[in-house]
Amino acid sequence: MAYKLGIIGTNWITKQFVQAAHESGQYVLKAVYSRHEDTGKQFAQPFNVDDVYTDLEAFYNSGINVVYIASPNSVHFEQVKAAISHDIHVIVEKTAFSNPTEYAAILELLHDHPNVRLFEAARHIQQANFKVIEQQVAQMEKIAGATFVYEKYSSRFDDYLAGNEPNVLSRRFSAGALTDLGVYPIYAAIKLFGAPKQSHYFATPLRNGADGRGIAILRYDDFDVTIEFGKGSNSHLPSEILGRRDTLVIGDIAEVLDVTYYDDEGAAHQLSQEPLANPMTTEAVKFADMMTNPVDTAEDYQELLALSKTVNQVLFDLRQDAGIVFPADK
Ligand SMILES: NC(=O)c1ccc[n+]([C@@H]2O[C@H](COP(=O)([O-])OP(=O)(O)OC[C@H]3O[C@@H](n4cnc5c(N)ncnc54)[C@H](OP(=O)(O)O)[C@@H]3O)[C@@H](O)[C@H]2O)c1
């Protein structure tokens, strides 16, 4: 039977997720939460959904059994906490929580609600082309280093330049370049290479103290991963993983559209396949499978949760290194 889906946050990303969820055949949108009834109704209407709530408690009591949360990062914690307390599965957008203290409290709550599954929606690591990267990395004799780049001019940067403070560039919302875009390459690095031994972040601050762009370095036993990301410019550089003579080149580390392996002789081998039209479909299918088959997928689920927790810790360590404090840290 399809999961009864509720959503929080009515921006474009939620629409994309609902479309992916419906495409998977595993979910049906049943309820919409918004701070404003009009906005909620506007979101719900094209999906023929009548259940619109502005009260979180009523929303969680509406009969949904999974919630997708795409509100600003700083409000995820309270919304996730309430969902778990109602024994509702959670798919929360990245970055899931502001810091390790919040994460620890959520894990404790999950312990008391063992049937609830919590997923951080890191869509790119679920995609078929990311599995191709993992397979190729496993076959490379030596990893000598990697450079991942994800730098995109944000649609909200105009607003920042006009003198305002959009949520996504505000520490108040546990946001900035690291948590908004850096999280993609950092997820990729940790999924591929594990937790780093050390991490450093050289951040370029905005006038409000949030990071507008930056360079993070993750140090492993015998190689470093350099990660460049930002929200105020467009980079067209690809990402690459260096072997010795061989190289794996990734066209876009967040969309994972194009993966080419250059062998020791420099010959190019195209490894990527045509991606699905909706980049959230694969994760929607995977999460539904994990909710439906908790015993068979227990190991996979614990790995995913551990990865999410490690990413959270590394993001926090990087912020500490750069001296970036969120109000949620206090
Ligand atoms: N996976 C991806 O590709 C992807 C892409 C973009 C964003 N994201 C993630 O999705 C989340 C939302 O990002 P966004 O850029 O869409 O954020 P946003 O525009 O700032 O807010 C998203 C929604 O949250 C609600 N909201 C706004 N301000 C709020 C506040 N002060 N308190 C409570 N709710 C508020 C609004 O819905 P209502 O007005 O209906 O309440 C809004 O539509 C973030 O975690 C972000 O990192 C993921």
The ligand as an SDF file (V2000), in Angstrom:
LIG
                    3D

 48 52  0  0  0  0  0  0  0  0999 V2000
   17.6410   18.4590   -2.7110 N   0  0  0  0  0  0  0  0  0  0  0  0
   17.7680   19.5810   -3.3580 C   0  0  0  0  0  0  0  0  0  0  0  0
   18.0790   19.5900   -4.5340 O   0  0  0  0  0  0  0  0  0  0  0  0
   17.4710   20.8760   -2.6460 C   0  0  0  0  0  0  0  0  0  0  0  0
   17.2840   22.0200   -3.3960 C   0  0  0  0  0  0  0  0  0  0  0  0
   16.9370   23.1920   -2.7230 C   0  0  0  0  0  0  0  0  0  0  0  0
   16.8380   23.1930   -1.3430 C   0  0  0  0  0  0  0  0  0  0  0  0
   17.0830   22.0680   -0.6370 N   0  0  0  0  0  0  0  0  0  0  0  0
   16.9590   22.0520    0.8260 C   0  0  0  0  0  0  0  0  0  0  0  0
   15.5690   22.2160    1.1180 O   0  0  0  0  0  0  0  0  0  0  0  0
   15.3880   23.0060    2.2970 C   0  0  0  0  0  0  0  0  0  0  0  0
   14.5670   24.2400    1.9560 C   0  0  0  0  0  0  0  0  0  0  0  0
   15.3170   25.0800    1.1180 O   0  0  0  0  0  0  0  0  0  0  0  0
   14.6420   26.3370    0.3900 P   0  0  0  0  0  0  0  0  0  0  0  0
   15.7070   27.0330   -0.3310 O   0  0  0  0  0  0  0  0  0  0  0  0
   13.4180   25.8860   -0.3370 O   0  0  0  0  0  0  0  0  0  0  0  0
   14.2320   27.1840    1.6930 O   0  0  0  0  0  0  0  0  0  0  0  0
   13.2350   28.4510    1.8590 P   0  0  0  0  0  0  0  0  0  0  0  0
   12.7530   28.8770    0.5220 O   0  0  0  0  0  0  0  0  0  0  0  0
   13.8920   29.4370    2.7310 O   0  0  0  0  0  0  0  0  0  0  0  0
   12.0330   27.8110    2.6670 O   0  0  0  0  0  0  0  0  0  0  0  0
   11.3580   26.6500    2.2160 C   0  0  0  0  0  0  0  0  0  0  0  0
    9.9380   26.6450    2.7520 C   0  0  0  0  0  0  0  0  0  0  0  0
    9.9590   26.6430    4.1670 O   0  0  0  0  0  0  0  0  0  0  0  0
    8.9700   27.5270    4.6680 C   0  0  0  0  0  0  0  0  0  0  0  0
    9.6410   28.6000    5.4150 N   0  0  0  0  0  0  0  0  0  0  0  0
   10.2600   29.7100    4.9360 C   0  0  0  0  0  0  0  0  0  0  0  0
   10.7370   30.4870    5.9380 N   0  0  0  0  0  0  0  0  0  0  0  0
   10.4160   29.8410    7.0740 C   0  0  0  0  0  0  0  0  0  0  0  0
   10.6120   30.1360    8.4360 C   0  0  0  0  0  0  0  0  0  0  0  0
   11.2060   31.2720    8.8280 N   0  0  0  0  0  0  0  0  0  0  0  0
   10.1520   29.2590    9.3600 N   0  0  0  0  0  0  0  0  0  0  0  0
    9.5020   28.1290    8.9850 C   0  0  0  0  0  0  0  0  0  0  0  0
    9.2770   27.8050    7.6960 N   0  0  0  0  0  0  0  0  0  0  0  0
    9.7250   28.6420    6.7560 C   0  0  0  0  0  0  0  0  0  0  0  0
    8.2350   28.0980    3.4680 C   0  0  0  0  0  0  0  0  0  0  0  0
    7.0420   27.3480    3.2890 O   0  0  0  0  0  0  0  0  0  0  0  0
    5.6340   27.9470    3.8220 P   0  0  0  0  0  0  0  0  0  0  0  0
    5.6300   29.4040    3.4690 O   0  0  0  0  0  0  0  0  0  0  0  0
    4.6430   27.1530    3.0610 O   0  0  0  0  0  0  0  0  0  0  0  0
    5.5820   27.6950    5.2950 O   0  0  0  0  0  0  0  0  0  0  0  0
    9.1640   27.8660    2.3130 C   0  0  0  0  0  0  0  0  0  0  0  0
    8.5230   27.5800    1.1130 O   0  0  0  0  0  0  0  0  0  0  0  0
   16.7960   23.3250    2.8210 C   0  0  0  0  0  0  0  0  0  0  0  0
   17.1650   22.3630    3.7700 O   0  0  0  0  0  0  0  0  0  0  0  0
   17.6560   23.2030    1.5640 C   0  0  0  0  0  0  0  0  0  0  0  0
   19.0050   22.9160    1.8370 O   0  0  0  0  0  0  0  0  0  0  0  0
   17.3680   20.9050   -1.2710 C   0  0  0  0  0  0  0  0  0  0  0  0
  1  2  1  0
  2  3  2  0
  2  4  1  0
  4  5  1  0
  4 48  2  0
  5  6  2  0
  6  7  1  0
  7  8  2  0
  8  9  1  0
  8 48  1  0
  9 10  1  0
  9 46  1  0
 10 11  1  0
 11 12  1  0
 11 44  1  0
 12 13  1  0
 13 14  1  0
 14 15  2  0
 14 16  1  0
 14 17  1  0
 17 18  1  0
 18 19  2  0
 18 20  1  0
 18 21  1  0
 21 22  1  0
 22 23  1  0
 23 24  1  0
 23 42  1  0
 24 25  1  0
 25 26  1  0
 25 36  1  0
 26 27  1  0
 26 35  1  0
 27 28  2  0
 28 29  1  0
 29 30  1  0
 29 35  2  0
 30 31  1  0
 30 32  2  0
 32 33  1  0
 33 34  2  0
 34 35  1  0
 36 37  1  0
 36 42  1  0
 37 38  1  0
 38 39  2  0
 38 40  1  0
 38 41  1  0
 42 43  1  0
 44 45  1  0
 44 46  1  0
 46 47  1  0
M  CHG  2   8   1  16  -1
M  END
$$$$
